[in-house]
Amino acid sequence: MPHFTTSDGLSLYYTDEGTGLPILCLAGLTRTTADFDYVTPHLAEHRLIKLDARGRGQSQRDPDWQNYALPVECRDVIELLDHLKLESTAILGTSRGGLQAMGLAAMAKDRLLGVALNDVGPVIDAAGFDVIRHYIGRAPAAKTHSEAAAAMARAFPEFEGVPDSRWMEEAVKHYVETDSGLAITYDAKLRDAVLAAMEGPSPDLWPFFDALEGLPVALIHGVNSTLLSAQTVGEMQNHRPDMVLASVPGRGHIPFLDEPEALAALHKWTEQMQ
């Protein structure tokens, strides 16, 4: 399994498969490379690089939870590109991964070929924050993958028409079944970092979104999202009229990325870089 070591000595896990246009896939706040399993077969003509951010998945936990911060995570991405001897890449960023992509546009734009944002923008809705505050860093009450899958189906009514088999896949991706119940796949201390960040005033992220100027940009928006509002999407369109937009019906935060609308947007986006 490939790993690289960051400048502060942490071992981070990544995968690197395929040839063609390089697309670096950056996962959500508590998620892993598994976020992109559904879309991978549909981007088979490209070089897909996927990273477990520090403290998540198969990457090493950081002894200092204050390093679970966007500037540090952006530095990790740049160091991965250096490790791969990759001058530039497109980024497909889901939620937190999209924030990382916008941060990289502000600090190292020359390393980017384009950015696709999966249900994230410069404004994070308060309702989305409340959801994060409730679950982050805590093991679920469910004791088995089957129980977790059933609980997900009930807990996310904004996801419409999702078969039980998909919820089971989600449960297996995001929880480890142990003798004492389900365990999360990330450092529980990530909760400390997120709650500390929530205590201060919300930063103005519009300059980071505007830093994407000149790059091909796509936005995949779950119409029922609690994190990204339709109002913010409209404002993003005003800033970037050329942005490829997919409004995915029957999906909340976050779309799975294999919905027809999402795939059409991603293909149009990749065509702009070829």
Residue pairs with C-beta under 8 A, 6 or more apart in sequence:
1 13
1 58
2 13
2 14
2 15
2 16
3 11
3 12
3 13
3 14
3 58
3 59
4 11
4 12
4 14
4 79
4 80
4 83
5 11
5 12
6 12
6 54
6 75
6 76
6 79
7 75
7 79
8 67
10 54
10 59
10 60
10 62
10 76
11 59
11 60
12 51
12 52
12 53
12 54
12 59
12 60
12 76
12 80
13 33
13 51
13 52
13 57
13 58
13 59
14 33
14 49
14 50
14 51
14 52
14 80
15 33
15 48
15 49
15 50
16 47
16 48
16 49
16 84
17 47
17 48
17 49
18 44
18 45
18 46
18 47
18 48
19 47
20 45
20 46
20 47
21 46
21 47
21 90
21 113
21 270
21 273
21 274
22 46
22 47
22 49
22 86
22 88
22 89
22 90
22 113
23 43
23 46
23 47
23 48
23 49
23 89
23 90
23 91
23 92
23 270
24 49
24 50
24 51
24 77
24 80
24 81
24 89
24 90
24 91
24 92
25 33
25 35
25 36
25 48
25 49
25 50
25 51
25 91
25 92
25 93
25 94
25 97
26 51
26 53
26 77
26 91
26 92
26 93
26 94
26 96
26 97
26 98
26 100
26 101
27 33
27 34
27 35
27 36
27 50
27 51
27 52
27 53
27 56
27 57
27 94
27 95
27 96
27 97
28 35
28 94
28 95
28 96
28 97
28 254
29 95
29 96
29 132
29 136
29 190
29 194
30 56
30 136
30 174
30 184
30 185
30 186
30 190
31 56
31 94
31 95
31 96
31 174
31 186
32 52
32 56
32 57
32 58
32 173
32 174
32 185
32 186
33 50
33 51
33 52
33 57
34 57
34 173
34 174
35 94
35 97
35 173
35 254
35 257
36 48
36 50
36 92
36 94
36 257
37 169
37 173
38 256
38 257
38 258
39 92
39 256
39 257
39 258
39 262
39 263
39 266
40 48
42 258
42 263
42 266
43 266
43 270
46 270
49 80
49 84
49 86
49 89
51 59
51 76
51 77
51 80
52 58
52 59
53 59
53 73
53 76
53 96
53 97
53 100
54 60
54 61
54 62
54 67
54 68
54 72
54 73
54 76
55 61
55 62
55 68
55 186
55 187
55 189
55 190
56 185
56 186
56 187
56 190
57 185
57 186
61 187
61 189
62 68
62 187
62 189
65 187
65 189
65 190
65 192
65 193
66 193
66 196
68 187
68 189
68 190
68 193
68 194
69 193
69 197
70 99
70 100
70 103
71 103
73 96
73 100
73 103
74 100
74 103
74 104
74 107
74 108
77 100
77 104
78 104
78 108
78 111
81 87
81 88
81 89
81 111
87 111
88 110
88 111
88 112
88 113
89 111
89 112
89 113
90 112
90 113
90 114
90 115
90 116
90 216
90 269
90 270
90 273
91 97
91 100
91 101
91 104
91 112
91 114
91 115
91 116
92 116
92 118
92 266
93 99
93 100
93 101
93 115
93 116
93 117
93 118
93 120
94 118
94 119
94 120
94 254
94 257
95 118
95 119
95 120
95 227
95 253
95 254
96 120
97 118
97 120
98 115
98 117
98 118
98 119
98 120
98 121
99 120
99 205
99 208
101 112
101 115
101 117
102 115
102 117
102 122
102 205
102 208
102 209
102 211
102 212
103 208
104 111
104 112
105 112
105 115
105 208
105 211
105 212
105 215
106 207
106 208
106 211
109 211
109 215
112 215
113 215
113 216
113 273
114 215
114 216
114 217
114 218
114 269
114 272
114 273
115 212
115 215
115 216
115 217
115 218
116 217
116 218
116 219
116 220
116 244
116 265
116 266
116 269
117 217
117 218
117 219
117 220
118 220
118 254
118 255
118 257
118 262
119 220
119 221
119 222
119 225
119 227
119 228
119 253
119 254
119 255
120 227
120 228
121 205
121 209
121 219
121 228
121 232
121 233
121 236
122 204
122 205
122 206
122 208
122 209
122 232
122 235
122 236
123 205
123 228
123 229
123 232
123 235
124 202
124 227
124 228
125 225
125 226
125 227
125 228
125 229
125 232
127 226
127 227
128 225
128 226
128 227
128 228
128 253
129 198
131 226
131 227
131 253
132 194
133 194
133 195
133 198
136 190
136 191
136 194
137 184
137 188
137 189
137 190
137 191
137 192
138 184
138 188
138 191
139 175
139 181
139 182
139 183
139 184
140 148
140 151
140 175
140 181
140 182
141 151
142 148
142 150
142 151
142 171
142 175
142 181
142 182
143 181
143 182
144 177
144 182
145 168
145 171
145 172
145 175
145 177
145 182
146 168
146 171
148 171
148 175
148 182
149 164
149 167
149 168
149 170
149 171
150 164
150 167
152 167
152 170
152 171
153 162
153 164
153 167
156 252
158 222
158 224
158 225
158 226
158 251
158 252
158 253
159 224
159 250
159 251
159 252
160 224
160 249
160 250
160 251
161 250
166 256
174 184
174 185
175 182
175 183
175 184
175 185
176 182
176 183
176 184
176 185
206 239
209 236
209 239
209 240
210 239
212 240
213 240
216 244
216 269
216 272
216 273
217 240
217 242
217 243
217 244
217 269
218 243
218 244
218 245
218 246
218 265
218 266
218 268
218 269
219 233
219 236
219 243
219 244
219 245
219 246
219 265
220 246
220 248
220 255
220 257
220 261
220 262
220 265
220 266
221 228
221 230
221 233
221 245
221 246
221 247
221 248
221 255
222 228
222 248
222 251
222 252
222 253
222 254
222 255
223 230
223 247
223 248
223 249
223 250
223 251
224 250
224 251
224 252
225 251
225 252
225 253
225 254
226 252
226 253
227 253
227 254
228 253
233 245
233 247
236 243
237 243
237 245
244 265
244 268
244 269
244 272
245 265
246 259
246 261
246 262
246 264
246 265
247 261
248 255
248 259
248 261
248 262
249 261
251 259
255 262
256 262
257 263
257 266
